[in-house]
Amino acid sequence: MDRAAILKGTARDQKETFDFEISPSGESSFALFISFHGNCCRNVTGAGVWPSLEKAKQIAEQTANELLHGAVITWIENKEGT
């Protein structure tokens, strides 16, 4: 994925792993990207552009909770922007 993400996260359940990246998108918005793999499939998808970093994180956390049966995202701040 690597789109100069400022925040990266991972969540998993017994079958799948989801990787999340949040990157700046314009002056006052943030793009959320999700990569998931498991069950013999791999996919990367955009999950929208959100008006704040907090909203992008909220959407990511909601996605992990719903699709990975309550999984929690472990977030890592990317201070280098790569």
Protein Blocks (a to p, Z undefined) as FASTA:
>chain_A
ZZoiabdcddddfkbccddddddedjkbccdddddeeehiacdddebjafbfklmmmmmm
mmmmmmngopacdddddfkoZZ
